[in-house]
Amino acid sequence: MIRLTRINHVPFVLNADLIEHIEVTPDTIVCLTNGQKYLVLETADEVVRRIVGFRRSVSGIPEVREEHAGGATND
């Protein structure tokens, strides 16, 4: 399940397994396998990030964090 925000600023939780595709028109439209469509405030990239994060949390795979350019590492 992922948390999203409808275009009227009402938050809701969506079953990520039902997402078929995401359209950008320029608004973000999340299209489900059952034909329902949700217009959301989040960008398509943000929706994808939330789906990936949800799947990682369910599978137990740790989240990969991006390193900042020029930052020190602890090797």
C-alpha positions in Angstrom: 0.0 0.0 0.0 1.3 3.5 -0.8 0.0 6.9 0.4 -0.9 9.4 -2.3 -2.8 12.7 -2.4 -5.7 13.4 -4.7 -5.7 16.6 -6.7 -8.1 18.1 -4.1 -5.5 17.5 -1.4 -7.3 14.6 0.2 -4.8 11.8 1.1 -5.6 8.2 0.4 -3.9 4.8 0.5 -3.7 2.8 -2.7 -2.9 -0.9 -3.3 0.2 -0.7 -5.4 -0.4 -4.1 -6.8 -3.4 -2.7 -8.7 -1.4 -0.1 -10.6 -1.3 -0.8 -14.4 0.4 2.4 -15.6 0.9 6.0 -14.8 0.1 8.8 -17.2 1.6 12.4 -17.2 -0.7 14.8 -19.0 0.8 17.1 -17.3 -1.1 16.0 -14.2 -0.2 12.6 -12.8 -2.9 10.0 -13.4 -2.6 6.6 -11.8 -4.5 3.9 -13.8 -5.5 0.7 -12.2 -6.0 -2.8 -13.6 -9.8 -2.5 -13.0 -10.1 0.7 -15.1 -10.2 3.2 -12.2 -8.1 6.3 -12.5 -6.8 8.6 -9.8 -5.5 12.2 -10.4 -2.8 12.8 -7.9 -0.5 15.6 -6.8 2.6 13.5 -6.7 4.8 13.2 -9.8 5.1 10.0 -11.7 8.7 9.6 -10.4 7.5 10.0 -6.8 4.7 7.4 -7.3 7.3 5.0 -8.6 9.7 5.7 -5.7 6.9 5.0 -3.3 6.0 1.7 -5.0 9.7 0.6 -5.0 10.0 1.6 -1.3 6.8 -0.4 -0.5 8.1 -3.5 -2.4 11.5 -3.3 -0.6 9.8 -3.0 2.8 7.7 -6.1 2.0 10.6 -8.1 0.6 13.0 -7.2 3.4 15.6 -5.7 0.9 17.3 -2.7 2.5 16.8 0.7 0.9 19.8 1.9 -1.2 20.8 5.4 -0.3 22.5 7.7 -2.9 25.8 9.2 -1.8 26.4 12.9 -2.2 29.1 13.9 -4.7 32.3 14.8 -3.0 31.3 13.3 0.3 33.6 11.3 2.5 33.1 7.6 2.7 33.9 5.2 5.6 35.9 2.6 3.7 
